[in-house]
Amino acid sequence: MNASPKCLNLWYSCDEDRLDKARQTLSDVVAEHVDRLVERFYEVFFQHEEASSFLNHSVVVERLSPSLQRWMLSLATFEPKQDLKTFAERQAKMGEVHARMKIPVHLVLEGASLIKTDVAKVLLANHGNGEGATAIVLLNEIIDYSMLLMSQAYVTGVAQRAKIEEAYRLFTLGQDVNVERESQRAALLEWSQSTIFGLLGAAGSAALKPISTSEFGLWFRHRASVMFQGSIMLNSIDTAMKEIDEQLLPTIAGLASLHGPDALPLVAKLQTRVEEIKFLLSDLFQSLSAAAGGRDPLTSTLSRKFLPSILGREIALCQQHGTPLSVMMIDADHFKQVNDTWGHAAGDAVLRQIAEVIADNTRSADIVFRYGGEEFLVALVETGLDGALEVAERVRAAVMNAEIAIGDATPIRATVSIGVALHTGHPDYQHLINAADQALYQAKNDGRNRVSAAEALPMKVVNG
């Protein structure tokens, strides 16, 4: 934000008459050709192997196209002596968005270079080497200044995210290791036993559940990779799980009998792989050490400060694996009235009860945040809209039916409104949060104590 305007050398040193003519030329050319220039930009970057992944969603393109047009027009009409501060703030804001979306800086610079070249070609073709050449230098200076401001904001955003990610990693190390270890050992054992029993009961036609989609598999993919970041044992477990899902289960399920000479070695190998995973899991937990805390002290849910890091990571996993992701925004209804009528202790009891209900109705792989005063946000990993609506309705009904103790007084009742949003491909996590917040607003506007879901399509509403 404090970048020196010295990089706008010609803007400040050129005589007024020449500057005005060149600025007018630049403004006229960009205004006349901006549609084609933007179209050309996307033609190139849709073919770019790395950049295309950030442009493969209609919402992004629909928003970026007019945004890119406005940005180019603002460059062409830039007046440093009048709007330098406003211009700098807008460029910094764009850099922050790029950081949230994890768009590499080099792609932004590459796009800027493409725009400079394309505009220069038009200027030279239509205005020769006089005003056209001056306009080209002005354009290059202002785009370079813009890139400087964006890059500064980008680096700051990335650094902040890295600090939060490290804080979250340290937080996970500070959890009750013994409880988490036994919980995941039990989840692994449950999958193993149900799979073996399923094979014995339906060889040749068994619809076997992959270990990667089991409770243990979801926890491993979404939580263990953070808890045990950098451990070589993670790769060993991942390799064993892939062998089970991609080789052993399909082969065993296709056998006519589990008692023939071909079946027994395969089943034995399956059991061996599960035992290897159990052994590696024990070693992983033994390697943990206590570290920084990060839970909300009232509800024991995750602190909101971890939300950017975690949701950004979950969206990246969605894009990488093609899996769904949904979020729930949960708000306690008439919470101020609870505080005013029964006191803040009762309000605290309501929030703790809601947090307990959420925990009871979500999986260990799902991630629960205290989002605001009486709001919670839940990331439902690998869960589509229908599944998320089912979870949300269970939470809503459970809260409504719960008797909340408030000391020696008669237990009170509470309700919640819930907004559900499905990740539809937009790489910025804030887009997903905004959709859930919009759905929550709809649920409260429709009478509270209900679930409302928002996606790119029209609203769906489930009455309470």
N, C-alpha and C positions, 0 to 999 in steps of 0.2 A: 504493500500500500504506500510505502514511502519511496518508491523508485524515483530516481532523479529524472526530471524532464529533459536532462541533457541528451538523452538518447533520441529525443525529438529535435535533432540538430537543425534540419532544414526548416521545420515548422517555426522555429524561433529566430533563425538567421535570415530567412528569405525576405526580400522586400515585399511590402503589403500588396502591391499591384500584381506582382508575379504569383504570390501565394494565393490571392483570391481567384485568379484565373485558373491556376492549376487545381485548386480545390473544387471549383465549379466544374471543371472538366472531369475530375475524378467522380464527383457526385452524379453527374449526368450519365457517365458510362456505367457506373454500378447500378443506378436506378433503372436504366434501360435494359441491362443484361443480367440483372440479379437472378431471375428465374432460371435462365440457362446456366449461369455459373453454379448455382446450387445443384441443379440437375447433374451437371458435369461432375461436381464433387462426389455425389452419391454413386454415379456410374463408376468412378474410379475406386471408391472405398468399399463398395459392395463386392468388388473383385479382389480386394485386399484380404489375404488369408487371415491376418490377425485382426484387422479392423472390422471385418464383416460380422464377427461375433457380437459386437456392440451395436450393430445396426439391423439385427435380424428380427426385430419386433416392431409391429405396426405402431404401437404407442410411441416408441422412441422416434421413429421416422416422422410421424405426424407432428410431434412436438419439436423435433430438431430442425426440420425443414424451415418452418417459419422463424424459428429462433436463429438459425444460421442466416436467413435473409435479413432479419433485424440487425444482427451483429455486423454484417457487411455494410448495410446502409448507415449504421452508426459510425463505422470507420470512415466512410466516404464524406460524412457531414461533420466530422470531429472538429471542434474548436478548442484547442488546449487552453486558451486564455479565459474561457468561460466555463467549461465543464470538465476540467481535468480531474477534480476530486470524484465527481459522480462517475466518470468513465472508469477511473481506477477501481472504485468500489464494485462496479459491475463485472469487471474482468476478474477481480479476486473471487467474487461469488461464483463465477463460472469455473474457476480453478478448484473451488471447494466441491462443486458438483462432480467434476472429473475425478477428484480424489475419492468421493463416496462411491462412484461407479467403477472405480479402479481402472480407469482408462489410462494406459501408459502415456507418459509425457511425450515420448517420441512420436506417438501417433498424432497427438495434437499438433506438434511441430510440423509433422509431415503434411497434415491437412492445411496448415497455414501456408506452407511453401507452395502447395498446389494452387491455392487461391491467389497468392501473389503472382504466380506465373501466368495463370489464366487471365487475370485482370490486366496484367502487363501486355499480353498479346493483343487484347482488344484495344488498349490505349495506343499502342504503337501502330496498329493497323488503321486506326481512325484519326489519330492526332499527330502522327509523325514524331519527330525527335525534339520538338519544342515543349509546348505545354504538356504533351504526353509523357515526356521523359521526367519532367518535374513532378507530375502527378504520380508516376511510378515510385520515385524516391519517397514522396510523402506517404504513399500507401505502405511501402516497405517499413518505414520508420514506425508508423502507428501500429502495424501488425506486430512488429518486433517488440514494441512497448507492451502491447497487449499480452503477448506470449510471456514476457518477463513477469508481468503481474500475475498471470494465471499460474505460472510455474512456482512462484513464491508461495501462493496460497495452497497450491497442490502439495508442495513439500511439507508445509505446516500441517495440512490435513493428514497426510500419510504418517507423519511422525506422531501425531496425536493418536491415530488409530493403532499404531504399533505399540504405544505405551499401554493403551487399553487392552489390547490383545495379550500383552505380557502380564498385565494385572489379572486378567481373567484366567490365564494359565496358572498363575500362582494361586489364585483363589481355589481352583479345582483341586490343587494339591493339599489344601487345608481342610478338605471335607473329612467326614468320618470314614477313614480308609477301610476299617474292618466291616462296617455296614455295607459300603459300596462293593467291596470284594465279594462278600457272601451273597449279596443280591445278584451280582452278575454270574457267580458260580451256579447259583440256583437257576437262573434263566438259561444258562448253557445246558445244565443237566435236564431241565424240562424239555428243551428242544430235542436233545439227544434221545431221551426216553420216548417221547411222542413219535419221533421219526422211526425208531426201531420197532415200536409196537405197530405203527402204521404199515411198515414193510411186512411184518409177520402176518398182519391181517389181510393185506391186499396186494400181494406180490403180482407184478405184471400190469396192475392198473392203478397203483397208488398215486394220488395227487400229493406229492411230497412238498412240504414247505421249505424253501431254501433257508439255510442258516443266515444268509445275509438279510433276510426280511423278518427274522425272528426278533424277539425282544432284545436278545443279546446282540444280534447283528446290527440293529439300529443304534443301540448304545455304543457299540464299537466304532461305528462310522461317524457318529455325530458327537460323541463325548470323549472316547478314549484317545482319539487323535490329538485332542487338546491337552488332556490330562498327562499323557505320556509323550509329549511332543519330542521328536528326535530319537526316540528309542528304536533300535533295530528290531526289537521283538515285535513291534507293530507290523512290520513287513512280513515277518514269519507267520503271525496269526492271519494276516490278510491272504497270504499264499495258501495256507491250509484251508481257509474258508472257501476260496475260489476253487480249489481242487474238489472239495466236497460238493459244491453247487454245480460246477461245470462238468465234472467227470464222474464222480462216484454215484451221486444220487440219480442222474439220468440213466446210467448203466444198470444200477441195481433195480430201479423201477421198471426197466424194460425186460427183466428176466421173468421167465414163466414160473420159476420156483426158487425159493430161497434155500432149498435143501440140497441142491445139486452141487457138483464140484466147482462150478464157476461162481456160485453165489457166496459161499462161505469166506473165501479170501477177500472178496470185496466188502462184505459186512465187517470183517475183522479190520480191514484197512480204514473203514469209516470210523470205527470205534477208536482205532489208534490215533487218527487225526483229531478226534474230539479230546482225547487224553492229552495230546500235544498242546492243544489250545488251552486246556485247563492248567497245564504246567506253566506255559508261557504267561498266562493271566496271573498266576500266583507270583511269578517273578516280577511282573510289571508292578503289582501293588506293593511288593516288598521294596521296590526302588523309590517309592514315594516318600517325600519328606514334608513336614508341616510348613506352611507358607502363609501368605497374606490372606485375610478374610475379605469377604465381599458380599455378604448377605444383608438384606433389609432386616434391621434388628427386630421389627415388630412381627413380620410375617415369615421370615426366613426364606423368602424368595430372592432371586437374583437382583442385584442392584441394576438400575437402569443404565449406569455408565457402561455396562458390558454389551448393551443392546446393539450399537453400531457394529462392533466387531463380530458378534455372533450371527446377527441377521445377514451381514455381508458375506460371511463364510457360508451360511446355509444357502443363500441364493447362488453362490458360486457352485456349490454341490449340485443344486438343481440343474444348472446349466450344463455341468459336466456329465451328470448321470441321467438326465432326463426324468428326474423324479419330481413329484409334486411337493409343494410346501404351502401350508395355510397358517394364518395367524388369527387369534381371537383377541379382541379388545373387550375387557370385562369391566363394568362400572357398577358400583353399589348404588342402588336406587335410593333417592331421598336421603342421602347420607347426612346432610346437614341437619335434617329433621331428627335423625337418630341422635346426633350429638346434642342438639338443643333439648330434646325430650328426656333422654336418659343419661346424658353426660358423655364425655370423651372416652371414659373407660368402656362404655357400651360400644362406642364407635370402634375402638381398638378391638374389642371382642368380635365384632362383625367382620372386620378385615382379616383377623386371624382365622375365623371360621371359613370365610371365602377361600383363603389361601389353602386351607386343609382340604376343602372340597375339590379345588382345582387339582391338588396333588393326588387325591384319591381317584380322580377320573381321567388322568393323563398317564402317559408311560414315562419310564425313566429316561428315555431318549428325548422327550419333549422338554422345552425350556420355558420356565415361568419367570416373569419379571414383575417387580413392583414398578409400574409405569408412572404413576402419579399419586396424589393423595388417596383417592379411593378407586384407582384404576389398576388393573393388571393386564399385561400383554403376554400371551402364550404362543410360542412357535411350535406348531404341530408338524414335526418332520415327516416327510414322505407320506403326507396325508392330503387327499383331494378334498374338494368342496363338500361332497356328501358326507365323507367321514368326519370332517371338521364340524359340520352341522350337527351330527349325532353327538359328538363330544360336547359341543356347546349346549345342546339341549339337556344332556345329562347333568352338566354343571348347573344350569339354570334351575332345573327341577330339584336337584339336591340342595341347593342353597335355600330355595323356597320352602322345602320340607324340613329344614334343620331347625332345631330349637337351640337358640344361642343363649347360653348362660351368662348372666351379668351379676355376679356376686350372689347375694341372698334374694334378689328380686325375682319376679316371675320371668322365665325365659322369654325372649322376644323373637320375632320373625324378621327376616330380611329377604329382599329379592335383588336380582341383578339383571342388567341389560347387557347383551353381548353382540358385538359386531364381528362378523367373520369375513375374512378376505382370502382369496386364492391368489398365489403368485402366478401371474400370467406372462412372465418373461422379462419384465422390465428390470434392468440390472441395478437400479437404485433402490435400496431397501426402504427409503422414505416413501416411495410410491406405494409400497405394500402397506406400510403403517397408515398412510393417509386413507387408503381404501378401507381398512378396518375401522378407522375412526369415523369415516363417512357412514359406514354400516351401523356403527354404534349410535351415531346421531339419529339415524333413521329409526332404530329400535326404540330409543327414548322418545322420539317424536311421535311414534305410533302408540305410546301408552306405557312403556317400560315393561319389565319382567317378560322379556321376549328376546328372540334371536333374530338377527337380520344379517343377510350375507350380501356382499358387494363383489362384483367382478367386472370385467369389461362389458358383460351383458347386463340387461336390466336387473334391478333388485329382486331378490327372493326373500320372502319373509315367512318365519315360522312363529305362529302365535303361541303365547304362553298360557 
